[in-house]
C-alpha cells in the first residue's frame, strides 16, 4: 500500500486497528492474534489516492512482524483500541504518523542496510513479484486482483464500490491465491500450509501435463510422497529408467534442498527453480 495509507499527509489520520477486522487485541495479556492469515486490510476512501475504499491482504510474514510490533507497544504501556493507529509515532503514544515521517523512517531503514532506495521500491517489489506469480498457472492468481490490492482500480474495484464489500466466496478465492503467491513476497521461510499446498498443486500440474488422469492423480498422496518417490513416478511415465543410466542429454530432477546441494557441489548439476517447501528443480550439466 502507499505510505499515505499508513499515515496521512498532515499526520491526523492513517490506517486504524479496526481496519484489520481479523486482528484480535488482548491488552491485558499483551497478545495479538489473527482469525485468518493472510489477513484482510480495509482501506477507507479518505486514505486512498483514488478516493475509493478498497481491500488488500497482509501476508503471513507481515502478520508476524505486525504482531511483534503491536506487542511492543502494549508492553510500553499503550492500550490499543479500535481507533489506534496501526503504525504509531512512538511506542506507547498511539498517534498516527504523517506520510513524510513514514517515508523518512523507511529511508532510514534502507540507509542502515546500505541501500540507496526510495520507499516506492516496496510497491515495485510487490508488483514485480506478483507479476511473476501471474505467470505461474498453479498460483490461480488474476491480474485484476493484483490491481485491486494495489489500488489501481479495475473490475474488482467496480464490484466493491457497488456492493460495499466483496462476496465472501470471491474474498476467499483471492485470499487463497494471495497465500500461494506470498511465497514469492516473503523474506523468510515460515514452513506453513501454504507451501504444502503449492507443492501439491505443482505436482498435480506436472502430472496432468504428462497425461495423468484426475483419477490417477487422486490415487497418489501428493503431500506425503518424497522427492525421490515423485521423481520415480515421473520417470516411469516418461518411459526412462534410472536417471543415472541416462546421461546422453540434459535431464531435470525434483529433489530436496539437501539432495540438490550434493548434485550441484559434487556432480556439477545446475539449479533451476524452487517449487515449494523443501524442494527444487535441478538440471544435469550434459
N, C-alpha and C positions, 0 to 999 in steps of 0.2 A: 504494500500500500504506500501511498505518497506520504512524505513527512507531515504534511498539514492535517492528515487524518489523526495522527497521534498527538499533535499539538497545533492549535490554531495560530493564525498569523500574530495575534496580539497576546497569545497565551491565556485567553479567557476560557477556552474550550478545547476539547480533544476527546479521543475515544474513552468511554467510560466502562467500568466493570460490568454494568448491566447490559452492555452491548456485546458481551460474550455470554450468551444465555445458557451455555452448558458448563460454565465455570462456577464452582461452588466454593465459597469462602467460609472458613471457621476461624474467627478471630480468637476465640478462647484457646483453641489448640494450636493456633498459628499454622493452619493446614489449608492446602489448596488441592482440590480435586477437579477432574473434568468428567462430565457424564458421557462424553463421546470424544474420541480423537480420530482424525483431525477434528478440531472444534470450530464451531461457527463463529463468525465475527460479523456483526451488523454495523454498517457504516451509514450514519444519518446523512440526509441531503445537505445539511449545513457543513459537513466535513468533506463532501465530495466535490472534486474540481468541476464536475459536470452538473452539480446541483441536483442530482438524483440519488436517492438512497440505493444501496446495493449490498450484497453479501460477499464475503470471501471466507477463506478457511485457513486455520493455523495448523501447520503440520506437527507431527509428534515431537520433533526436536524443539520447535518453537514453544510448544506447551511446556516442555521440560524446563526451558530457560525462563519462561514467564513464571512458572510455579516457584522456582528458586528466588526470583526477584521479588515476588509478592510476599513470600515468607520472610525475606529480609526486612521488608517494610513493616510487617506486623511485629516482628521481633524488635524493631526500632521504636515501637510504641504507637504506630499508626493503626487506627481502627478502620479497616476497609469496609466500604459500603457500596451500594448500587451506583452512587454518583461519583465515587472515587475515580481519579484518572488512572488509566492502565499504565501510563508512564508518567511518573511524578517528578517534580522539580528537585526533591531531595528526600532521603529516607526519613519517613515519619511525618512528612508535611501533607502529601496527598494532592497538592495543587498541580494543575496541568502545566506543561511546558509550552513555550512558543515554538513555531516552526523553525525559526532561526536557531534556537537553542538545541532543538532536536538534531538539526543538521550539523551544528557545531560539535555536539557530542559524538556523532557518527564519524565525523572527520578526525576528531582526536583519537578515536579508537583505531582508525586506519593509520594515522601517523605513528601511533605507538607500535603498530605492527610493521611500520616502514613501507606502507603502501601509499601512493600519491593519488588515490581515487577520490571521487566525489560521491556523496550519498546516493545519487541516482544510479550508480553502478549496481546497487542491490536490486532495483527493478529490472535492469537489463539482465542481470543474472537470472532472476525468476523467469523472465520472458524467454531467454535463450534456452534454459533447461526445460521449460515446458514445451518449447518448440521441438526439442529433441525427443521428448516423451510423445508428442503428437505423431512422430514418425514411426512409433512402435505400436502396431495394432493391438498388441496384447495389453496395453495400458487402458484401452477403452476410453480415451480422452477425446473431447471435442474442442475445436478452436474457439467456438462461441462461449464455452465455459471459461476458458482462459481469459478471453476478452472481458467477460463479466467480472471475474475475480480481480482484474487489473483496473476496473472502472473505465473501460474503453467503449462501453455501450454495446449495441448489437441486439440480437433476437432475444436473448435471455433477459436483458435489462427491460425490454418492452413487456415481457411477461411479468416481471417483478413489479414494474410500475403499475400495471393494470390490476394485478391481484394483491399487491402489497406484501406478497410473500411468494416463495416458490412452492409448488406442490411437493408434499413430503417424499413421494416416490422419486421425483427429479432430484431433490436435495440429496437423498441417499445415494443415487447413482453418481452424482457429482462428487460426493464425499469419498465414495469407494475409488473412483478414478484418481482423485487427488492423493489418496493414500498410496496407491500403486506408484504414481508419478513422484511422490515425495522422496523416494529413494534417490532420485536424481537431484534433489534440492538439498538434502540434509548433509551435514558435515561429519556426522558420527553414525556408526552402525549400531542400531538400537536392538537388534535381534528380536524383532516383534513379528506378529502375524502377517503384517503387510508383505514382508519379504518372502514368507512361505507361500502366500497367495501368488505373488509374482512368479516364483519358481514353478509352481504348479501350472500356471497359465502358459508360461513359456514352454514347458514340456508338452502340454496338450497341443499347443500351436505347432510345435515341431513335428509331433506325431501325425497331426492332421495333414500337414504338408507332405508327409511321406505316404499318405494313403490309408492310414489307420481310420477305421470307422469309429463313431461315437461309442458303440457297444464295446469295441476292442479297447478303447482308451479307458472306459469305466472299469474294465477288468483289471487295471493296474492301480495300485495305491501310489499315486504320483508324489505324495508327501513323504512317504517312507522309503521309497527307492533310493539307494545310494547312487552316487555319481557313476560308479563303475557298473552297477546293475542297469541304470538307464542307458548308458553308453552301449552296453551289450545288446539291449533291445533294439537300439537304432542300427547297430552293425548288422544284426540278423536281418532286419528289414531291408537294408541296402544290399544284402547278399554278399557281404565281405566277411572274411574270417578275422582272426586275431589281428589287431591293429599293428602289432609288432612284426607280423609277417608280410604286411603290405607297405612297402616303402618306396614304391615306384612313383608316387605322386603325392602332393601335399594333402594331408587329412586334418580334420578338426576333431577335437575331443572335448567333452564336457567333463571337467574334473573338479575336485575340491581345491581350495586355495593352497593347501599344503602339498597336494599332488602336483599342482601347477608349478610350484617353486622348484620341485625336483626336475620336472620336464624342462623348464626354462634354464635352470642353472647347470644341469648335468647333460642334457641332450640337445640344447640349443633351440627348443621349441619357442614359438612366438605367442605372446599374449594377445588375444583378440578383443574380448569384452567380458564384463561381469554380467551374470544373468540372474542374480538373486542372492539370497543368503548363503554364503559359503561356497558358491560355485562360479566357475569362469570357463570361457571358451578359449582353447589354445589351438595353434596350428603347427603342423610339422614343418621343419625348415626345408624339406625336399620339394 
